[in-house]
Amino acid sequence: HIFVCGSYRTGSDSQGVCSKKDSLQLLQYMERELSDRGLADVLVSSTGCLKVCDRGPAMVIYPENWWYGRFESEADIDNILDALEDGRPADAYLLA
């Protein structure tokens, strides 16, 4: 399961870094790309704020517990999904 930060805060609209850096548009690209790759068993959901705004946009891949940040393009998503298909983290985007 991939959780992509949508910058939602309790009782409010999205307002954080992830939303401003188009995380939800990248989520839509990710869903299409997963389908094109035949990875129908991978779910994608938007989340509230993941509280790593200084490193956003951000996402978490569960159950692996891989936290990613600073992915800002479709090419970045492709790199992350390539690594996921290989069963390894995409080190360039991992948050420490």
C-alpha positions in Angstrom: 0.0 0.0 0.0 1.3 3.4 -0.9 0.2 6.4 1.1 0.8 9.8 -0.5 0.7 12.9 1.6 -2.2 15.2 0.6 -1.3 17.8 3.3 -4.7 17.6 4.9 -5.0 18.8 8.4 -7.8 18.2 10.9 -10.8 20.3 10.0 -9.1 22.0 7.1 -8.3 21.8 3.4 -4.9 20.7 2.1 -2.4 23.5 2.8 1.1 22.1 3.2 4.2 21.6 1.1 3.1 18.3 -0.4 -0.1 19.6 -1.9 1.7 22.7 -3.1 4.2 20.5 -4.9 1.4 18.6 -6.7 1.5 15.4 -4.7 -2.0 14.5 -5.6 -1.4 14.9 -9.3 1.6 12.6 -8.9 -0.6 10.2 -7.1 -2.9 10.1 -10.2 0.1 9.4 -12.4 1.2 6.7 -10.0 -2.2 5.0 -10.2 -2.0 5.0 -14.0 1.5 3.7 -14.0 0.8 0.9 -11.6 -2.1 -0.2 -13.8 0.1 0.0 -16.9 2.8 -2.1 -15.2 0.2 -4.7 -14.1 0.7 -4.0 -10.4 -3.0 -4.3 -9.6 -2.3 -5.6 -6.1 -0.6 -2.3 -5.1 -3.1 0.2 -3.5 -2.5 4.0 -3.5 -4.3 6.3 -1.1 -3.9 10.0 -0.1 -3.3 10.8 3.5 -3.4 13.6 5.9 -0.2 15.4 6.7 2.7 13.0 7.3 4.6 15.7 9.2 7.7 15.8 7.1 6.8 19.0 5.3 10.5 20.1 5.1 11.1 17.1 2.9 7.9 17.0 0.8 6.2 15.8 -1.1 6.2 12.6 0.9 4.9 9.1 0.8 5.1 5.9 2.7 5.2 2.3 1.3 3.6 -0.1 3.7 4.4 -2.7 5.1 8.0 -2.1 4.0 8.0 1.2 6.0 9.9 3.0 3.2 9.4 6.7 3.7 10.1 8.8 0.6 10.4 12.5 0.0 11.5 15.1 -2.5 9.9 13.3 -5.5 8.7 16.0 -7.8 8.2 14.6 -11.2 6.8 11.6 -13.1 10.4 10.5 -13.7 10.9 10.3 -9.9 7.7 8.2 -9.6 9.0 5.9 -12.3 12.3 5.5 -10.4 10.4 4.6 -7.2 8.1 2.2 -9.0 11.1 0.5 -10.7 12.7 -0.1 -7.3 9.4 -1.4 -5.9 9.1 -3.9 -8.8 12.6 -5.0 -7.9 11.7 -5.4 -4.2 14.1 -2.8 -3.0 13.8 0.8 -1.8 14.6 3.7 -4.1 17.6 5.0 -2.1 17.7 8.4 -3.7 14.3 9.4 -2.2 14.5 7.6 1.2 14.0 9.8 4.2 16.3 9.1 7.1 
